[in-house]
Amino acid sequence: MRQYLVVFALWAVWAAAPAEVTSRPVVQPELTTTAAAPAPPPAGELRELRGRFFGHLLAGRFGQALELLKKAPPELLRDRAVAEARGLTERYLKLRRQAEAERKLEYASAVGRVRLARLAQAYRDKLLKAKLAEKLYEKVNAVADAVGETGSVLKVNPTSQPAELRKDARAHLEESLAKLAEAEKPVATGHGAWGKAYRAAAESLRRALRQYQAEWLRAVLPEDWGKLKRASERVQDRLIDLGVLVSRDPLVSALSYAREAKELSGDGEDFLEADWVKELIRDAEAHGRELVRAGKWSEALTIYGHGGLSDLVADESRYERQVKKISLHVRMSNLYGAKTKARRSAATQAARTQPSTDVAMLEGPKWREMIRGIDTKMVRRAISQIDSNHVDRPDYRTIAIAALRGVKVLLETPQAAGAFPGLKDQAKRSAFVEAIDRQIRRLASQPTVDHLHVKAALNGVLDVNDRTVNLPPEVIDMEFTEAMLDELDKFTDMIWPYEEEDFRKRTMGSFCGIGVQIRKQTGRPIEVVTPLADTPALQAGIRAGDLILNVDGEDTRTISIERAVKLITGKRHTKVTLTIQRPGTAKPRQVTIVRDIIHIRTVKGWRRRPDGSWEFFIHPDSRIGYVRLTQFTGDTAGELRRALRTLRNAGARGVILDLRFNPGGLLTAAVDVADEFLRRGLIVRTKGRNVPDAQRSATALGEYQHGPLVVLANRFSASAAEIVAGALKDWHRATIVGERTYGKGSVQRLIPLQPDRPAKLKLTTAYYYLPAGRCIHRTRGAKTWGVDPDVEVSMTVRQMNRATEIRLETDLLKAVSPSRLSLLLNQQLREDLQLQTALLLLRARQLAKAA
């Protein structure tokens, strides 16, 4: 074909040349030596090739689509739609290759950090003996604090000018370099292989800081925010390497980075077969056993629990029993023990970093608040409901023994003696423990155990408690129940009286307050992260960045985030007075706001307007819409319906439904959301042991039943989000892009336990089944669960964090210039490979239909 094109081109040049006027005779070329031009391919063949090309694209086989074009006739390449689709695909695949290269680098970094952690572990005792370990830890933390201040400059600050930002960044970076120099002095020489690694890591960090400085000097703001962010990430990477070498618990660090490496490897089973991984697991198990024997429960949990061995090892049941036992001990010591310096430090760190809304609490309630309103009748009725309605036939022997052990752990927790003086009597405490052990032995030897034995076990511990240590019976009721339900299944839970109001707020999507998202650092005033749209706070002129100095006269510097939430929220139509200090103003001002019902919006679009409403077109030229659901509440379907109607009326030619990071919610909301897209057919079926099978079907009344649709889902999409994604996939209504979903496919029914008290049992009564018959739920040992994507596109944690951090900024209702917002949104789109994939699929569908 290439030879034909060359000959054809030469012939065309000759034919087009003007004839030369001459007296000499013209020599005619010999026709027998000229190749005849091949006929163009038949129209049917071109249509078939075109169809195959777009078929590959729409199925997510992007590489195959481009391979097909390499052998295609030039007539197909001149097709305008094909040429545009080819360009889009080439750009997309370039981004995908970059993402894959980044994944490999992240994997190498994670493996390298495991090695650094193991080196730190080997030298830990020597550093402690030389009194260097804690000194270096503090000095490296000082570097981290200075670097963190530099990172804060990257946050959106509408009042700052580029020159001011550069000045702040330069000052923070110079401080970081000075702190680094201080951290290097104690290890200038010596300390073997660890010392060499430490000095190399410090030098790498210095180079990264200098490069970051250079980026700030030449940056054009705001266009170069992305470059600055990448330079900041490089600094963070090098800082992490240095931090691993001075970790207080190098083995925990090694486990954490090994787990990260496993996720990045793409083949977890092969990864676990590596000798260095096996050695790490053996060492961690040995250390974990030592911690358990020493009663160091919190430290043991870091070895066995989340982020440790349980996450690293593929066999989910391998450490399950151990983790439950350790978690019980940690719960008891944290809940009933006096707050230690370490626990206060942990709470302080959480308060520095975690934003809160009016309904969120960073600090948990005290045990006296938790037991208020609890009585034994609730627990007995809960046991009866489990017997009647749980999805599976419960193993009563196992759950009864687990419940008794839960109470036993409380008795054996030394810290609990401070809360319960009766536990200080060694003889009485031992008598209680022995009585529980006798009950456990009896249950273990019984030929059969039913729910009446569980009730008898509860009555037994209450009776012995009265005769011995005399703990509040509500404490026995609560701990017996918590341990029992933890053994029963992951999702059955008690909504105790103290939790009921917060639970209702989370599920119903509304509460009474003023409508602000807040955060608080210890010893500092409350900061407004953002006012919520259409709320009293916004109407009162509250802005992002405002400091709330006082709430009804109470100084916010000295109160917890929990206390702040309680002060700001309240009954509808009541007043709260805030003292507001706005950055850049000289004097604070008082603002009185009337509380009202605050609706938590769960439907978001692509671009936030200044009034708090959303622009739903992500690609206006192609009329492609974007709708993100954050959870499923009673208001979600109505909000979605209005968004889809807006898009349909504006001529939408495709919609992206983003269900990533959506934890689920109400079943009714999931059914109503799916119904907006389906014309007919089953949406979901539920089946249980003692509850009637139920099914929900589409009504053909939805707002967007016909247009192209792509659904984004990832490993954090759960429950109701999986129902929607699964129904749309099974009916071929949408293309699912992303990762396999979480696998939470069980139905929880709320069962009131006492008419005069607000306690409820959230009981697993059934499993969800998709239209094609697949059960969503991930059961023990299962190989299949959740919803598989049609087009798999995985993103690393770092890649997800990049996009999410930008999205958090663009979601906030704050004063950002339109150009700055556009820049952020473009950057967010570049960082989000899954969203890029969805856009490419919808654009390819549009181009495939083009003439």
C-alpha positions, -999 to +999 in steps of 0.1 A: +000+000+000+029+024+009+044+017-026+011+024-043+009+057-025+044+068-036+037+058-073+003+075-072+018+107-057+045+108-084+020+103-111-002+131-097+028+155-097+036+147-133+000+150-145-004+184-128+028+199-143+023+225-171+033+214-206+066+229-219+065+248-252+093+234-274+101+226-310+113+191-300+089+163-303+072+152-270+081+117-259+050+100-245+055+077-215+050+040-220+016+031-205+027-005-200+052+006-172+027+027-151+008+008-123-030+012-125-045+030-095-065+005-074-101+011-070-112+026-036-127+000-012-164-006-016-187+016+006-199-015+025-163-024+034-156+011+047-188+011+068-178-023+082-143-010+091-157+021+106-181+001+127-153-021+139-132+009+149-160+025+169-170-009+183-136-012+198-138+023+213-172+018+228-161-015+244-130+002+259-106-016+236-088+017+228-055+001+217-072-023+194-091+006+178-058+024+169-042-008+157-071-012+132-065+022+118-029+014+110-041-010+083-071+010+072-074+025+037-069+063+035-106+068+027-114+058+063-087+080+078-101+110+060-135+104+077-139+134+099-155+115+128-128+088+127-100+113+126-114+132+156-120+100+175-084+089+167-070+121+180-090+119+213-080+083+217-043+090+211-043+117+237-062+095+262-038+066+258-009+090+264-024+099+297-030+063+305+006+054+298+017+082+320-006+070+348+008+034+344+044+047+345+035+066+377+020+035+392+052+016+387+072+045+403+048+044+433+053+007+436+090+011+436+087+038+462+065+016+484+089-013+482+119+010+489+101+023+520+096-012+533+133-017+530+140+016+548+116+006+576+133-028+580+166-010+582+152+014+608+139-016+627+173-033+627+190-001+641+162+010+665+178-004+697+211+012+688+195+046+683+175+043+715+207+035+734+225+065+718+195+086+728+190+096+692+157+080+683+134+105+699+156+135+691+156+127+654+119+119+654+112+154+668+136+171+644+121+154+614+086+163+626+098+199+628+108+196+591+074+181+583+056+210+600+075+236+581+069+217+548+032+215+557+031+253+560+045+256+525+018+232+513-009+253+528+001+281+504-012+260+475-048+261+489-072+284+472-070+318+488-090+344+469-076+374+488-039+366+481-019+380+453+009+361+434+036+382+450+023+376+484+020+339+478+056+337+465+068+356+496+050+332+519+062+301+501+098+314+500+098+320+538+083+285+545+108+268+522+138+286+538+125+275+572+121+239+559+157+239+548+169+253+581+150+226+600+164+200+577+199+212+584+192+208+621+179+173+616+211+163+598+236+175+624+232+145+649+239+120+620+266+138+601+288+106+603+286+070+614+257+047+623+264+022+596+240+014+568+212+032+586+233+064+588+241+062+551+204+058+542+195+087+565+220+111+550+210+101+515+173+107+523+181+141+538+201+151+507+173+139+484+149+160+504+171+191+502+173+187+464+135+184+462+131+215+484+155+235+461+136+224+430+104+234+447+119+268+453+129+271+417+094+262+406+080+290+428+104+315+413+094+308+377+057+300+382+031+320+365+001+321+387-025+307+387-017+287+355+012+268+371-006+255+402-004+220+388+034+222+384+037+235+419+015+207+432+037+181+416+068+197+430+052+197+464+044+159+460+081+153+453+090+170+485+064+150+504+079+118+489+114+125+501+100+137+535+082+104+539+114+085+531+132+104+559+103+099+582+103+061+578+139+060+589+130+077+623+096+060+628+087+051+663+073+018+651+093+008+620+075-026+617+041-010+614+055+013+588+069-017+569+035-034+570+017-003+558+040+002+528+040-035+520+002-033+518+005-003+495+030-021+473+006-051+471-022-029+459+001-013+433+016-046+421-016-057+404-012-093+415-016-097+452-012-135+454+022-135+436+033-105+457+027-124+489+049-153+477+080-131+476+106-141+503+109-106+517+072-104+522+070-138+539+098-127+562+080-095+570+048-113+579+066-138+601+083-110+620+051-091+624+032-121+637+060-128+663+060-091+674+022-091+675+021-121+698+046-104+722+024-073+723-007-094+731+012-112+759+023-079+773-013-065+772-002-037+748-035-038+730-034-005+710+001-014+696-011-049+689-040-036+669-016-016+646+001-049+638-030-071+633-057-046+623-065-022+595-033-012+577-015-042+592-015-079+587-053-081+581-050-059+551-017-073+538-026-110+539-052-123+514-069-148+539-094-125+556-101-151+583-065-156+593-064-128+619-102-122+624-104-138+659-073-120+670-084-087+657-118-090+675-102-098+708-076-070+705-103-045+694-124-053+724-095-045+747-088-013+729-125-003+731-127-009+768-095+009+777-104+039+755-140+041+766-137+035+803-101+044+811-088+078+820-076+098+790-038+094+787-013+118+772-011+096+741-048+096+736-050+134+741-023+138+715-042+116+690-074+135+696-055+168+691-040+155+658-075+145+646-089+179+654-061+196+634-069+177+602-105+166+601-132+190+589-167+186+604-203+196+596-230+205+620-238+168+623-203+155+628-184+149+659-147+143+661-146+133+698-167+104+708-193+107+736-184+096+772-196+063+784-221+078+808-238+095+779-237+063+758-256+042+784-283+067+791-317+052+782-304+016+778-322-012+796-321-050+794-355-052+777-340-037+746-313-064+745-337-093+750-360-080+722-330-076+699-321-112+705-357-123+697-356-102+665-323-118+654-339-152+659-369-143+638-354-121+611-317-124+605-308-133+570-289-164+580-295-189+607-273-176+635-247-197+652-260-190+687-232-209+704-207-186+688-225-153+694-233-161+730-197-170+738-185-138+720-210-118+741-197-133+773-161-127+763-169-091+756-180-086+792-150-106+804-127-083+786-142-053+804-135-070+837-099-077+827-092-041+815-071-024+842-081+011+831-118+003+837-112+002+875-109+040+875-145+042+862-159+013+883-147+011+918-161-024+922-134-037+899-108-028+924-120-056+946-098-084+933-119-112+949-152-100+935-137-094+901-122-129+900-155-144+911-173-126+882-146-138+857-149-174+869-187-173+866-184-161+830-158-189+822-183-215+836-210-202+814-187-203+784-178-240+792-215-249+795-224-233+762-194-250+745-206-284+758-243-280+750-255-302+721-276-274+707-278-237+715-307-214+706-316-178+712-330-187+746-295-197+757-282-163+746-309-146+768-300-169+796-263-159+793-273-122+795-294-129+826-265-149+841-239-121+838-264-095+852-271-117+882-234-123+889-227-086+884-253-077+911-236-101+936-200-090+928-186-059+913-220-041+908-212-024+875-241-003+861-264-028+844-266-006+813-228-011+808-233-049+809-262-046+785-242-025+761-210-045+761-228-079+759-247-066+729-218-050+711-197-081+713-226-103+702-235-082+672-199-079+662-197-117+659-231-119+641-222-099+610-204-068+599-235-047+593-260-055+620-258-028+647-276-013+676-287+023+674-286+031+711-307+060+724-277+084+724-271+077+687-306+079+674-307+116+665-274+116+647-284+084+628-316+101+617-296+131+604-273+109+584-300+088+568-328+114+563-305+141+549-316+169+571-310+185+605-317+217+623-288+242+624-274+271+605-257+253+576-220+255+579-191+231+575-165+237+602-131+226+614-112+233+646-076+231+658-069+227+694-067+260+712-079+280+682-113+293+672-137+275+649-130+280+612-158+280+586-148+257+558-178+267+538-214+278+543-239+254+527-261+266+499-296+280+507-290+281+544-293+307+572-255+309+574-252+319+538-280+343+540-264+359+571-232+366+551-210+339+566-181+331+543-154+304+540-124+313+561-145+332+587-134+325+623-162+319+649-147+333+681-178+328+703-211+309+702-237+324+725-209+340+745-188+308+749-152+310+737-146+285+710-109+283+716-115+262+747-142+238+736-142+206+716-156+202+681-184+181+697-193+210+720-192+234+692-216+213+671-241+211+700-239+249+706-245+257+669-273+232+662-306+233+680-344+235+675-359+250+645-366+288+647-344+293+677-315+319+676-278+315+680-254+344+682-219+341+667-190+364+670-173+364+636-137+375+628-131+379+591-095+377+580-083+411+568-108+430+590-099+449+622-129+441+645-151+411+650-188+414+646-218+397+661-242+378+639-275+364+652-289+336+630-322+318+632-318+280+630-337+261+604-340+227+587-308+221+568-310+198+538-278+180+530-276+180+492-264+147+479-265+156+442-237+176+428-227+188+393-195+198+376-192+235+383-204+254+414-221+287+407-217+317+431-253+312+444-245+276+453-264+260+424-247+236+400-238+237+363-242+201+352-225+202+318-189+190+320-184+193+282-208+220+270-198+218+233-207+181+232-236+186+256-223+159+280-236+162+315-220+152+348-240+143+380-223+130+412-243+113+440-225+115+474-250+092+492-286+080+490-310+098+513-347+105+511-341+136+490-316+121+465-340+109+439-359+143+438-326+162+435-315+139+407-347+142+388-344+180+388-308+178+376-317+153+348-346+174+337-323+205+335-299+185+313-326+170+291-342+204+285-308+219+277-303+192+250-280+168+268-264+142+245-248+120+271-246+118+309-219+107+333-233+094+367-205+094+393-211+069+421-174+067+433-169+070+470-207+067+475-212+046+507-249+039+499-279+047+519-317+040+516-329+011+494-359+032+483-336+060+471-315+035+451-346+021+434-359+056+426-325+067+412-322+036+389-358+042+378-348+076+364-327+058+338-346+025+331-377+020+309-387-014+322-376-044+341-364-056+375-341-032+394-333-054+425-346-084+443-341-091+480-341-126+496-339-135+532-344-164+556-377-154+573-388-124+553-408-125+520-388-121+488-393-087+474-385-071+441-386-035+428-390-027+391-388+003+368-419+024+361-410+040+328-414+074+343-378+085+345-363+117+332-334+101+312-344+068+298-329+069+263-297+089+261-261+076+264-250+069+299-217+061+316-215+052+353-183+057+373-178+033+402-148+023+423-139+000+453-156+025+476-190+024+459-212+004+482-247-008+489-273+014+472-246+026+448-240-010+438-277-016+432-279+013+408-247+004+390-257-033+388-292-027+375-280-003+348-252-028+338-275-058+337-300-041+314-272-027+292-285+007+299-250+021+309-214+014+305-197+010+339-162+025+342-137+021+370-132-007+395-151-035+411-174-022+438-172-028+475-196-058+478-220-046+505-252-062+494-271-069+525-304-053+536-306-038+570-340-032+585-345-008+613-365-024+641-378-003+670-371-021+703-391-001+728-421+022+722-410+048+748-373+049+739-356+057+706-333+026+705-334+005+672-318-027+659-303-023+625-306-059+615-294-077+584-325-094+571-318-101+534-293-100+505-296-079+473-297-097+440-292-079+407-316-084+377-292-111+362-293-130+395-259-121+410-257-114+447-238-082+454-227-092+489-191-102+496-193-133+518-165-151+535-142-168+510-162-154+480-144-149+446-171-128+431-190-099+446-201-064+438-204-050+403-176-055+378-168-026+354-173-030+317-142-009+312-117-014+340-097+017+349-078+016+382-063+046+399-037+047+426-045+063+460-022+092+450-040+097+417-074+096+434-062+120+461-050+145+435-084+146+418-103+145+451-083+174+467-091+196+438-127+186+438-130+194+475-119+229+466-142+233+437-172+220+457-168+247+484-191+277+482-164+304+484-152+334+465-132+321+437-127+339+404-143+323+373-109+320+357-094+304+388-123+280+390-120+270+353-083+263+358-090+241+388-117+222+370-095+216+340-068+204+363-092+181+381-103+166+348-066+160+337-059+142+370-090+119+368-083+091+344-116+074+351-136+105+343-114+110+311-124+075+301-161+082+306-158+113+284-140+095+257-167+068+256-195+093+253-176+114+226-169+082+207-206+073+207-215+107+194-188+105+167-199+070+157-234+084+149-220+113+129-226+111+091 
